[in-house]
């Protein structure tokens, strides 16, 4: 009696064999070129100038948004002037954090959805997905590195006013991943997926602003909490599931990434995903508390 293995099962078994094989954790020189040769090829003088100028542009963007937040905040919230200096500092810091989040999320969405750079049906099939990059994408990544450097410098300088060790760890891992992708021109597709998760930052910052402004009992605070929960669930939990699924089904390409980038891809995203789950648990508990409190107020009225 003849039996044909289903095509889906064949692909699944192929990926499972690839991962369980001992050489999964041993990349030979035949499987991947060294990181030095890849970086040397991608880091041309013109690219280096582009990267450095874009990182500097990220600094300028942060400085502009920081100062602009300090100018418009007193006009929108009269109590801003009465805030402690540490609160004013964090208020303005969250201003350029929000600006970058919107900028980065829009840029990532464009390259992932609207650009054909990573479209496997229209791009040259000889260029692997993990090797695709462009000057405009490099600019986006470099400017984001400029933001993370700016924010990290402020966090360390004012520690622990703007955040604890988890923020330093998050920024450090993010810059390590983006820096490697920028220098090598590899795995930028996966970096964009992670960068898009910044879309949740404006909701987190708005929650803090409303809290400082004494609006914790407002309808906007409740609605923002629901939006933050939903956004976090989609962008930082479900999207990471897709991230790992895509990496799993394209592991033949992932296996061709240079060694340090390869192992970073296997370790940094899981670490960020774990941090996202920890924060998601806190957000869920906060939302339940807010909704319960809001329901109690409605009944008493």
Secondary structure, DSSP 8 states (H G I E B T S, - for coil): ------HHHHHHHHHHHHHHSGGGG---TTTS--HHHHHHHH--HHHHHHHHHHHHHHHHHHHHHHHHHHHHHHHH-GGGGGS-HHHHHHHHHHHHHHHHHHHHHHHHHIIIIISSTT-TTTS-TTS-GGG---HHHHHHHHHHHHHHHHHHHHHHHTTTTT--HHHHHHHHHHHHHHHHHHHH--SHHHHHHHHHGGGGHHHHHHHHHHHHTT-TTSHHHHHHHHHHHHHHIIIIIIHHHHHHHHHHHTHHHHTTS-HHHHHHHHHHHHHHHHHHHHHHHHHHHHHHHHHHHHHHHHHH-
